Amino acid sequence: MDPYVDLLKFVLPELLITHFDLANNKIKDKVLHLYFEEKKDVPQEFSSSMIIAHGFHKEITIQDFPLRGKTVYLHIKRRRWLDKNTKQVVQRDWELVAQGTRLTVEFAAFLKALSKY
């Protein structure tokens, strides 16, 4: 096991670490930018079809928990897949962003619980 990946599992949403590769990172002032790309592994839900990787969707940017006094932005590129038989573009259904926000689901839930106090 890669010790960096193990560490990231404690800091970032597990979904990201499991299904995405960390492609880049940048620290600018007090802001940490982490760039993720969906892995090229064929999604299990499409394993019965003949699909191939077919580029990426537009990158989304969401805010996550601050780390060491730095604001954290996750830049996520989800993969598109082409079904060779139907010529239809397919994708996984991810729930990365809390509805109505630009925050991760976990961070939005934390802020919601915090606001009740």
Number of C-alpha atoms within 10 A of each C-alpha: 5 6 7 8 14 11 10 14 14 10 14 15 16 12 12 19 19 12 15 20 17 17 13 11 14 10 12 10 8 12 15 18 18 17 20 22 19 19 18 16 11 15 14 9 9 14 9 8 14 13 21 16 17 15 13 15 12 10 14 16 18 17 19 21 19 15 12 8 10 15 17 19 22 21 20 24 21 22 21 18 23 18 16 12 9 10 10 10 14 16 17 14 7 8 10 17 19 15 11 6 11 17 21 23 18 16 18 19 13 12 12 11 10 9 8 6 5
